[in-house]
Amino acid sequence: MVAQIDLHSPEFLANPYPFYRHLRATSPIYWAGDQVGWLITRHADISAMIHDPRLASGPLTTALYQDLPPEAVEAAAPFRATMEHNMIWQDPPDHTRLRGLVSKAFTPP
């Protein structure tokens, strides 16, 4: 069991690496609660999730909200509307098209 830690504390921000090392060894998929949600700390796990079609943004977005009480869904509506238009939350082919448009801005000349 990993102790709860304040991910926004000055101590953590000054040196988060021991905590992340401990998570990778003991709790590689860790619920950090209201601070950030889930922390996935191992490359292999992240890669598997990225390539799992069950976690595509459409199904994932639906799953995130389906069990919430109606008032929580309503409170999250502005955030959800904003995030649904974010390139990161798009699935191919839209993500691929948008990535092509912005990739030049992030590539050294």
CNS distance restraints for C-alpha pairs under 8 A (distance, minus, plus):
assign (resid   1 and name CA) (resid  26 and name CA) 7.55 0.50 0.50
assign (resid   1 and name CA) (resid  27 and name CA) 7.45 0.50 0.50
assign (resid   2 and name CA) (resid  23 and name CA) 7.42 0.50 0.50
assign (resid   2 and name CA) (resid  26 and name CA) 7.63 0.50 0.50
assign (resid   2 and name CA) (resid  27 and name CA) 7.13 0.50 0.50
assign (resid   4 and name CA) (resid  32 and name CA) 7.51 0.50 0.50
assign (resid   5 and name CA) (resid  12 and name CA) 7.97 0.50 0.50
assign (resid   6 and name CA) (resid  12 and name CA) 7.14 0.50 0.50
assign (resid   6 and name CA) (resid  35 and name CA) 7.85 0.50 0.50
assign (resid   7 and name CA) (resid  12 and name CA) 6.01 0.50 0.50
assign (resid   7 and name CA) (resid  13 and name CA) 7.13 0.50 0.50
assign (resid   7 and name CA) (resid  35 and name CA) 6.96 0.50 0.50
assign (resid   8 and name CA) (resid  12 and name CA) 6.77 0.50 0.50
assign (resid   8 and name CA) (resid  13 and name CA) 6.51 0.50 0.50
assign (resid   9 and name CA) (resid  13 and name CA) 6.18 0.50 0.50
assign (resid  10 and name CA) (resid  14 and name CA) 5.97 0.50 0.50
assign (resid  11 and name CA) (resid  15 and name CA) 6.63 0.50 0.50
assign (resid  12 and name CA) (resid  16 and name CA) 4.98 0.50 0.50
assign (resid  16 and name CA) (resid  20 and name CA) 6.38 0.50 0.50
assign (resid  17 and name CA) (resid  21 and name CA) 6.02 0.50 0.50
assign (resid  18 and name CA) (resid  22 and name CA) 6.14 0.50 0.50
assign (resid  19 and name CA) (resid  23 and name CA) 6.21 0.50 0.50
assign (resid  20 and name CA) (resid  24 and name CA) 6.18 0.50 0.50
assign (resid  20 and name CA) (resid  41 and name CA) 6.98 0.50 0.50
assign (resid  21 and name CA) (resid  25 and name CA) 6.42 0.50 0.50
assign (resid  22 and name CA) (resid  26 and name CA) 6.03 0.50 0.50
assign (resid  22 and name CA) (resid  27 and name CA) 7.62 0.50 0.50
assign (resid  23 and name CA) (resid  27 and name CA) 4.72 0.50 0.50
assign (resid  23 and name CA) (resid  28 and name CA) 5.23 0.50 0.50
assign (resid  23 and name CA) (resid  29 and name CA) 7.81 0.50 0.50
assign (resid  23 and name CA) (resid  30 and name CA) 7.36 0.50 0.50
assign (resid  23 and name CA) (resid  41 and name CA) 6.85 0.50 0.50
assign (resid  24 and name CA) (resid  28 and name CA) 4.45 0.50 0.50
assign (resid  24 and name CA) (resid  41 and name CA) 5.51 0.50 0.50
assign (resid  24 and name CA) (resid  42 and name CA) 6.04 0.50 0.50
assign (resid  28 and name CA) (resid  39 and name CA) 7.66 0.50 0.50
assign (resid  28 and name CA) (resid  40 and name CA) 5.88 0.50 0.50
assign (resid  28 and name CA) (resid  41 and name CA) 5.17 0.50 0.50
assign (resid  28 and name CA) (resid  42 and name CA) 6.16 0.50 0.50
assign (resid  29 and name CA) (resid  38 and name CA) 6.91 0.50 0.50
assign (resid  29 and name CA) (resid  39 and name CA) 5.87 0.50 0.50
assign (resid  29 and name CA) (resid  40 and name CA) 4.75 0.50 0.50
assign (resid  29 and name CA) (resid  41 and name CA) 6.57 0.50 0.50
assign (resid  30 and name CA) (resid  38 and name CA) 5.64 0.50 0.50
assign (resid  30 and name CA) (resid  39 and name CA) 5.10 0.50 0.50
assign (resid  30 and name CA) (resid  40 and name CA) 6.50 0.50 0.50
assign (resid  31 and name CA) (resid  37 and name CA) 5.82 0.50 0.50
assign (resid  31 and name CA) (resid  38 and name CA) 4.58 0.50 0.50
assign (resid  31 and name CA) (resid  39 and name CA) 6.30 0.50 0.50
assign (resid  32 and name CA) (resid  36 and name CA) 5.93 0.50 0.50
assign (resid  32 and name CA) (resid  37 and name CA) 5.14 0.50 0.50
assign (resid  32 and name CA) (resid  38 and name CA) 5.74 0.50 0.50
assign (resid  32 and name CA) (resid  39 and name CA) 6.66 0.50 0.50
assign (resid  33 and name CA) (resid  37 and name CA) 4.99 0.50 0.50
assign (resid  33 and name CA) (resid  38 and name CA) 7.31 0.50 0.50
assign (resid  40 and name CA) (resid  45 and name CA) 7.02 0.50 0.50
assign (resid  40 and name CA) (resid  46 and name CA) 6.44 0.50 0.50
assign (resid  41 and name CA) (resid  45 and name CA) 7.62 0.50 0.50
assign (resid  41 and name CA) (resid  46 and name CA) 7.51 0.50 0.50
assign (resid  42 and name CA) (resid  46 and name CA) 6.35 0.50 0.50
assign (resid  43 and name CA) (resid  47 and name CA) 6.02 0.50 0.50
assign (resid  44 and name CA) (resid  48 and name CA) 6.12 0.50 0.50
assign (resid  45 and name CA) (resid  49 and name CA) 6.22 0.50 0.50
assign (resid  46 and name CA) (resid  50 and name CA) 6.14 0.50 0.50
assign (resid  47 and name CA) (resid  51 and name CA) 6.34 0.50 0.50
assign (resid  48 and name CA) (resid  52 and name CA) 6.13 0.50 0.50
assign (resid  49 and name CA) (resid  55 and name CA) 6.77 0.50 0.50
assign (resid  50 and name CA) (resid  55 and name CA) 7.32 0.50 0.50
assign (resid  50 and name CA) (resid  56 and name CA) 7.97 0.50 0.50
assign (resid  52 and name CA) (resid  56 and name CA) 7.19 0.50 0.50
assign (resid  54 and name CA) (resid  59 and name CA) 6.51 0.50 0.50
assign (resid  54 and name CA) (resid  60 and name CA) 7.18 0.50 0.50
assign (resid  55 and name CA) (resid  59 and name CA) 6.30 0.50 0.50
assign (resid  55 and name CA) (resid  60 and name CA) 5.10 0.50 0.50
assign (resid  56 and name CA) (resid  60 and name CA) 5.80 0.50 0.50
assign (resid  56 and name CA) (resid  91 and name CA) 6.63 0.50 0.50
assign (resid  57 and name CA) (resid  61 and name CA) 5.58 0.50 0.50
assign (resid  57 and name CA) (resid  89 and name CA) 5.50 0.50 0.50
assign (resid  57 and name CA) (resid  90 and name CA) 6.35 0.50 0.50
assign (resid  57 and name CA) (resid  91 and name CA) 6.32 0.50 0.50
assign (resid  58 and name CA) (resid  62 and name CA) 6.32 0.50 0.50
assign (resid  58 and name CA) (resid  91 and name CA) 7.67 0.50 0.50
assign (resid  59 and name CA) (resid  63 and name CA) 6.06 0.50 0.50
assign (resid  60 and name CA) (resid  64 and name CA) 6.10 0.50 0.50
assign (resid  61 and name CA) (resid  65 and name CA) 6.77 0.50 0.50
assign (resid  62 and name CA) (resid  66 and name CA) 6.09 0.50 0.50
assign (resid  63 and name CA) (resid  67 and name CA) 7.58 0.50 0.50
assign (resid  64 and name CA) (resid  68 and name CA) 7.93 0.50 0.50
assign (resid  65 and name CA) (resid  73 and name CA) 6.47 0.50 0.50
assign (resid  68 and name CA) (resid  72 and name CA) 6.01 0.50 0.50
assign (resid  68 and name CA) (resid  73 and name CA) 6.17 0.50 0.50
assign (resid  69 and name CA) (resid  73 and name CA) 6.47 0.50 0.50
assign (resid  70 and name CA) (resid  74 and name CA) 6.19 0.50 0.50
assign (resid  71 and name CA) (resid  75 and name CA) 6.11 0.50 0.50
assign (resid  72 and name CA) (resid  76 and name CA) 6.10 0.50 0.50
assign (resid  73 and name CA) (resid  77 and name CA) 6.13 0.50 0.50
assign (resid  76 and name CA) (resid  80 and name CA) 6.02 0.50 0.50
assign (resid  77 and name CA) (resid  81 and name CA) 6.00 0.50 0.50
assign (resid  78 and name CA) (resid  82 and name CA) 6.28 0.50 0.50
assign (resid  79 and name CA) (resid  83 and name CA) 6.12 0.50 0.50
assign (resid  80 and name CA) (resid  84 and name CA) 5.98 0.50 0.50
assign (resid  81 and name CA) (resid  85 and name CA) 6.97 0.50 0.50
assign (resid  82 and name CA) (resid  86 and name CA) 6.81 0.50 0.50
assign (resid  83 and name CA) (resid  89 and name CA) 6.80 0.50 0.50
assign (resid  84 and name CA) (resid  89 and name CA) 6.13 0.50 0.50
assign (resid  84 and name CA) (resid  90 and name CA) 7.36 0.50 0.50
assign (resid  85 and name CA) (resid  89 and name CA) 7.21 0.50 0.50
assign (resid  85 and name CA) (resid  90 and name CA) 7.42 0.50 0.50
assign (resid  86 and name CA) (resid  90 and name CA) 6.87 0.50 0.50
assign (resid  87 and name CA) (resid  95 and name CA) 5.99 0.50 0.50
assign (resid  87 and name CA) (resid  98 and name CA) 6.65 0.50 0.50
assign (resid  87 and name CA) (resid  99 and name CA) 7.65 0.50 0.50
assign (resid  88 and name CA) (resid  95 and name CA) 7.21 0.50 0.50
assign (resid  89 and name CA) (resid  95 and name CA) 7.87 0.50 0.50
assign (resid  90 and name CA) (resid  94 and name CA) 6.07 0.50 0.50
assign (resid  90 and name CA) (resid  95 and name CA) 4.94 0.50 0.50
assign (resid  91 and name CA) (resid  95 and name CA) 5.21 0.50 0.50
assign (resid  91 and name CA) (resid  96 and name CA) 7.79 0.50 0.50
assign (resid  92 and name CA) (resid  96 and name CA) 5.46 0.50 0.50
assign (resid  92 and name CA) (resid  97 and name CA) 7.81 0.50 0.50
assign (resid  93 and name CA) (resid  97 and name CA) 6.25 0.50 0.50
assign (resid  94 and name CA) (resid  98 and name CA) 6.17 0.50 0.50
assign (resid  95 and name CA) (resid  99 and name CA) 5.88 0.50 0.50
assign (resid  96 and name CA) (resid 100 and name CA) 6.22 0.50 0.50
assign (resid  97 and name CA) (resid 101 and name CA) 6.55 0.50 0.50
assign (resid  98 and name CA) (resid 102 and name CA) 6.49 0.50 0.50
assign (resid  99 and name CA) (resid 103 and name CA) 5.72 0.50 0.50
assign (resid 100 and name CA) (resid 104 and name CA) 7.65 0.50 0.50
assign (resid 102 and name CA) (resid 106 and name CA) 7.11 0.50 0.50
assign (resid 103 and name CA) (resid 107 and name CA) 6.33 0.50 0.50
